[in-house]
Amino acid sequence: MVDTDINIETLSECLLPEHEIDLEIQKELLDLGKKFILLVVEKSPQSGQLTLQLIKHFFEESKNGVCVSINKPVEDLLKGLETKCIEQKELVFVDCVSKMAGMKEISEKNFIYVDSPKQLLELSEAIDAAMALLAGKSFFVLIDSLSTLFVYNEERSVEKFVHTTATKMRTLNVKGIFLVTQEKKHVIQTLSQFADKTIYL
């Protein structure tokens, strides 16, 4: 006789929006190699869920990563990661918000703070420092979100930053993920030139 018992908890998990997002991510990455630059365009605001799912997906593969938070304090990100059972000690965080907001900083070597999203040179140096901490390991770098950089900086400056950062990622042979909310068409087209693939989630 065939066992027709259904695990309700498992079924419920499969119906959750984050499970659907994870399946979509897996499908979009099928044609990519082990190392790549990815531009992820967020079609509609998802209250940070897309960021968490992307971190979870790549963390499960690499076990190490750099998370660059440009639009929220790192403490908010940590709370979300806790719900995904992701160990923060395996990640390096670059925070562009806390200093500007006058929030308390975490005094640990895997937390790097930038004065504000306006400081693109400082941000670039912070990302370099974060990647250096993971030298010799397989890791990913996720930057969330380029849209915030466009609020504080001119388009060409942000595009130059993305180009430079993507080039460094390729040189180090790491997975790079740039997250952006739906921007003007010409902006997405320009950013897509620096990525191996652009996906919409």
C-alpha positions as CSV (number, residue, x, y, z in Angstrom):
1,M,0.0,0.0,0.0
2,V,1.2,3.5,-0.8
3,D,1.9,5.7,2.2
4,T,-0.3,8.8,1.6
5,D,0.5,10.5,4.9
6,I,1.4,14.2,4.3
7,N,3.9,16.1,6.4
8,I,1.9,19.3,6.9
9,E,4.9,21.2,8.2
10,T,6.9,20.4,5.1
11,L,4.0,21.2,2.8
12,S,3.5,24.6,4.6
13,E,7.2,25.4,4.1
14,C,7.0,24.7,0.4
15,L,4.1,27.1,0.1
16,L,6.0,30.0,1.8
17,P,7.0,33.0,-0.5
18,E,10.7,32.5,0.4
19,H,10.6,28.9,-0.8
20,E,9.3,30.2,-4.1
21,I,12.0,32.8,-4.3
22,D,14.7,30.2,-3.6
23,L,13.4,27.9,-6.4
24,E,13.5,30.9,-8.8
25,I,17.1,31.7,-7.8
26,Q,18.1,28.1,-8.4
27,K,16.4,28.1,-11.8
28,E,18.1,31.4,-12.9
29,L,21.6,30.2,-11.9
30,L,21.5,26.9,-13.8
31,D,23.3,28.2,-16.8
32,L,26.1,30.0,-14.8
33,G,29.4,28.6,-13.7
34,K,30.8,28.5,-10.2
35,K,32.0,32.1,-10.3
36,F,30.0,35.0,-11.8
37,I,28.7,38.5,-11.4
38,L,25.0,38.7,-11.0
39,L,22.6,41.7,-11.1
40,V,19.4,41.0,-9.3
41,V,16.6,43.5,-10.0
42,E,13.9,43.4,-7.3
43,K,10.6,43.9,-9.1
44,S,8.7,45.0,-6.0
45,P,9.7,45.8,-2.4
46,Q,9.8,42.6,-0.3
47,S,10.8,44.0,3.1
48,G,14.3,42.6,2.9
49,Q,13.1,39.0,2.3
50,L,14.9,38.8,-1.1
51,T,18.2,39.9,0.4
52,L,17.9,37.3,3.2
53,Q,17.0,34.5,0.7
54,L,20.0,35.5,-1.5
55,I,22.3,35.4,1.4
56,K,20.9,32.1,2.6
57,H,21.3,30.5,-0.9
58,F,24.9,31.6,-1.4
59,F,25.9,30.9,2.2
60,E,24.7,27.3,1.9
61,E,27.1,27.0,-1.1
62,S,30.1,28.9,0.1
63,K,29.8,29.0,3.9
64,N,31.6,32.4,3.8
65,G,30.5,35.8,2.4
66,V,30.6,39.5,2.5
67,C,27.3,41.3,3.1
68,V,27.3,45.0,2.2
69,S,24.3,46.8,3.7
70,I,23.7,50.2,2.1
71,N,20.0,50.7,2.9
72,K,19.6,49.4,6.5
73,P,21.7,49.1,9.7
74,V,23.6,45.8,10.1
75,E,21.6,45.1,13.3
76,D,18.4,44.8,11.2
77,L,20.2,42.4,8.9
78,L,21.4,40.3,11.7
79,K,17.9,39.9,13.1
80,G,16.8,38.6,9.7
81,L,19.8,36.2,9.4
82,E,19.0,34.8,12.8
83,T,15.6,33.7,11.5
84,K,17.4,31.9,8.7
85,C,19.8,30.2,11.2
86,I,22.8,31.7,9.5
87,E,25.9,32.1,11.7
88,Q,27.1,35.7,11.6
89,K,30.7,34.7,12.5
90,E,31.1,33.2,9.0
91,L,30.2,36.5,7.3
92,V,31.9,39.9,7.0
93,F,29.6,42.9,7.2
94,V,30.0,46.3,5.6
95,D,27.5,48.8,7.1
96,C,26.9,52.2,5.4
97,V,24.0,53.3,7.6
98,S,24.8,52.9,11.3
99,K,27.4,55.7,11.5
100,M,25.2,58.1,9.7
101,A,22.3,57.3,12.0
102,G,24.4,57.6,15.1
103,M,23.9,54.0,16.1
104,K,26.2,51.9,18.2
105,E,28.8,49.9,16.3
106,I,29.7,46.3,16.9
107,S,33.4,46.1,17.8
108,E,34.4,42.8,16.1
109,K,36.7,42.4,13.2
110,N,34.0,41.1,10.8
111,F,32.1,44.4,11.1
112,I,33.3,47.3,9.0
113,Y,31.5,50.7,9.1
114,V,31.4,53.4,6.4
115,D,30.4,57.0,7.2
116,S,27.5,57.1,4.7
117,P,26.4,55.9,1.3
118,K,27.8,59.1,-0.1
119,Q,31.4,57.9,0.5
120,L,31.9,55.7,-2.6
121,L,35.7,55.6,-2.2
122,E,35.5,54.7,1.5
123,L,32.9,52.0,0.6
124,S,35.1,50.6,-2.1
125,E,38.0,50.4,0.4
126,A,35.8,48.8,3.0
127,I,34.7,46.1,0.5
128,D,38.4,45.5,-0.3
129,A,39.1,45.1,3.4
130,A,36.2,42.7,3.9
131,M,37.3,40.5,1.0
132,A,40.9,40.5,2.3
133,L,39.6,39.0,5.5
134,L,38.3,36.0,3.5
135,A,41.4,35.6,1.4
136,G,42.0,32.0,0.5
137,K,38.4,30.9,1.0
138,S,35.5,30.4,-1.3
139,F,33.0,33.2,-0.7
140,F,30.4,35.5,-2.2
141,V,29.9,39.3,-2.0
142,L,26.3,40.6,-1.9
143,I,25.7,44.4,-2.2
144,D,22.3,45.7,-1.2
145,S,21.2,48.0,-2.6
146,L,22.6,50.0,-5.5
147,S,19.3,52.0,-5.5
148,T,20.3,53.7,-2.3
149,L,23.7,54.7,-3.8
150,F,21.8,56.4,-6.7
151,V,19.9,58.5,-4.1
152,Y,23.1,59.9,-2.6
153,N,25.4,59.9,-5.7
154,E,25.3,60.8,-9.4
155,E,24.5,58.0,-11.8
156,R,27.9,57.9,-13.5
157,S,29.7,57.7,-10.1
158,V,27.6,54.7,-9.1
159,E,28.1,53.0,-12.4
160,K,31.9,53.5,-12.1
161,F,31.8,52.1,-8.6
162,V,29.9,49.0,-9.8
163,H,32.3,48.5,-12.8
164,T,35.4,48.8,-10.5
165,T,33.9,46.5,-7.8
166,A,32.8,43.9,-10.3
167,T,36.3,43.9,-11.9
168,K,37.9,43.3,-8.5
169,M,35.4,40.4,-7.8
170,R,36.4,38.8,-11.1
171,T,40.1,39.2,-10.3
172,L,39.5,37.4,-7.0
173,N,37.3,34.8,-8.6
174,V,34.4,35.2,-6.3
175,K,30.6,35.3,-6.7
176,G,29.4,38.8,-6.8
177,I,25.7,39.8,-6.4
178,F,24.5,43.3,-6.9
179,L,20.9,44.0,-5.8
180,V,18.9,46.9,-7.2
181,T,15.2,47.8,-7.1
182,Q,13.5,48.6,-10.3
183,E,15.3,51.6,-11.8
184,K,15.1,53.5,-15.0
185,K,15.6,51.3,-18.0
186,H,18.8,52.9,-19.2
187,V,20.3,52.4,-15.7
188,I,19.5,48.7,-15.7
189,Q,20.9,48.4,-19.2
190,T,24.2,50.0,-18.1
191,L,24.5,48.0,-14.9
192,S,23.8,44.8,-16.9
193,Q,27.0,45.4,-18.9
194,F,29.0,44.7,-15.8
195,A,27.3,41.4,-15.0
196,D,27.3,37.9,-16.5
197,K,23.5,37.8,-16.0
198,T,20.6,40.0,-15.0
199,I,17.6,38.4,-13.3
200,Y,14.3,39.8,-12.1
201,L,12.9,38.5,-8.8
